[in-house]
Amino acid sequence: MTVKAEAARGTLTYSRMRGMVAILIAFMKQRRMGLNDFIQKIANNSYACKHPEVQSILKISQPQEPELMNANPSPPPSPSQQINLGPSSNPHAKPSDFHFLKVIGKGSFGKVLLARHKAEEAFYAVKVLQKKAILKKKEEKHIMSERNVLLKNVKHPFLVGLHFSFQTADKLYFVLDYINGGELFYHLQRERCFLEPRARFYAAEIASALGYLHSLNIVYRDLKPENILLDSQGHIVLTDFGLCKENIEHNGTTSTFCGTPEYLAPEVLHKQPYDRTVDWWCLGAVLYEMLYGLPPFYSRNTAEMYDNILNKPLQLKPNITNSARHLLEGLLQKDRTKRLGAKDDFMEIKNHVFFSLINWDDLINKKITPPFNPNVSGPSDLRHFDPEFTEEPVPNSIGRSPDSILLTASVKEAAEAFLGFSYAPPMDSFL
């Protein structure tokens, strides 16, 4: 018995229909378990690939992973769009060198994953960025700034380090230090605020990191609790350098409007030229939040919060010491020319009475015992990461790229079935 139907090429027999149904059922089951592996099975069934109904179903059934799996991938970037990773580039590295274990962070252009290097057995945080998203928003310069700053971080204990970077046709991979003591934001959420000695310790290590960046003529511009990590012992590690501005001399300024609303300095909101003192305002905002539980001038209404930053006097409750009060007033000075740090940068912060209990040589050498120990048992201990990240399945697209997925004789047919999938002759199999 033959069941007849319109097909692209020939008659759809009962056995073929059963085969197609089985393929589609398996496809739905494996959507979350390994789409790329299953594509090979589809590609091997040339009849199924050619059938127009299968093509249409496959097109609408592709899982949507907005940041790391393109719903409508563009062709591989042209040579002019390729991002030059410079001295950090490792042309021999590839995604298949790693076991990608957990999602531990998310950002505008991708995700950060805990990964174990298969050969070295070492654990890293691998930041995976979508080239398409970067190019669409014309953020190449910020990505290169991040790379450049990361390359200079190896000399400072409170800045996350870059081991190497590599790229595929559609993604950038930054292989970073794995820090698993949790975001400062995470700990603040849990404890609401910190006692002054703990806040002082964190503020000192943050100030030390900012001072080092300033010594390299780098303005950080995006200090906030989400970008401040604790390592396994409880020391500060500053991360995420995408908004850093390089080549800002001692009295140099820039004018790009960027940052995070709660921590924007008045001069940034005014769209006036600003200098490295913008980082000292942010330090004041973070210290205020550590002591009081909310950023200064905070409002759920962003317009009202901006107005508060520009016009509302700083209000300090009486539950902090006079030295803390004086430091906050100096850092959160609306006139940047009068702000603490305007004259002698980090040295002014370092010599403030609030930090008189800090031995800065011991601090930089990590000889001061942190006031809080995250007590992690090892690299796989993710207790201080937000479950919102760690419970998310690792996208199958992380370790594979369109140029390495399809390796069968039916590549052309599969490409027709998955319109927009780009590929190139594979140099290595990731499957």
C-alpha positions, 0 to 999 in steps of 0.5 A: 500500500502506498500513501501518495502526497505531493513531495519535492521529488517523487512519491512519499511512501508509507515507509518513508513517511514513518522514517520522517516521523521518527526523525522528527520525534527524535529531533524534538526529544534531542532539542535540548540534548544535542542539536548539533549531533542530531543535525548529522543524522538529519544530514544523512537522510537526504530524502528527509532533507529534500522534503519541503514539509520537513524543511519548513518544520526544521526551520521553525523548530530550531531552538532559540538561544539569543546570545549563543545560538543565532536563530538566523545566523549570518554568513561568516564575518568577512576578513574586515569583520574578523576581530584581531585578538592580537598578542593574546591569540592562540591560533591552535586553541579550539572549543573542543579543547574544553569540557563546558560544565556550567553557565556562571554568568551572562552579558550583552554579547554572550555567556561566561562558562566554567570549563575544564581544559581536557589536556591540562585538567585546569579549570577556567572561566571562558567568556564566549561572545557572539561576533554577530551581536558585537558587529551589529552593535558596533562594539568591536572597540569595546571588545578590543579594549577589554582584551587590551586591558586583560593583557595588562592585568597579570601584574595585579592580584585584584584584577582577573587575568586572561590566559589566552583567547581564540575565535571561530567563525562566529564566536570569540573565546576569552579564557580567564581566571576562574574565580568562584567566591561569588559576586560582591552583589550576590553576597550583598543581596544575601546579607543586605549590608556589611559591617564597616571593617569588611567594607573597608577591606573590600574598598581598599582592595578595589581602590588598589586595583583602580589605582593600578589601572589609572597608573596605566592610563586606563579608566575603568568606568563600570565599577559595580558590585556585579563586576567585583568577585571574591576569590576562594580565599575572599579577596577582591577580583575586578572583572569585565573590562568592556567599558574601560577607556585606554590612554587617559593621561593624568589630566585627560578626559573622555566624554562617552556616555556609558556605565550603569545607571545607579553608579553614574557620576554627575559629569557623565549624566551631564554629558560633560568631559570626565576623567579618572575621578569618575572611578572614585565616584563609583568607589564611593557609590559601591562603599555606600551600598556596602554600608547601607544596602542600596546605592546612593541616590537610588530610586526605582524611577530611573529619571528620578534617580538621575535627578537625585544624582545631579541635584540631591545632597548626599544624605548619610545616616548616623550609623557609620564612623566619622572617617567613613562619613568623610570618605563618602563625602569626598568620593561622592562630591558632585563637582569632580574637580573637588572630588577626593582623588582629583589632585593626586589620584589613588594616593589621596584615597590611600592616605585617607584616615578611613584606611589608616588601619590598612597596611597597603604593602600587606594588602597588595601581597594578600597578607591580610586575612579577608574578613569573609571566607567563601569556604568553597570546597573546590572548583566544582563548588558553585554555591556562591553563583546565582542559581539563575545562571548555574541551573541553565543548561549549557547551550550545545552551540558553545563548543561548536560553530557552524563551520564545524558542524556538518561533515557528511556528504549531504552537507549541501542538502542539510544547508538547504534544510537549515537555511542560514547555517554557515560553514567552511571546510572543517579543520577539526571535528568537534563532534 
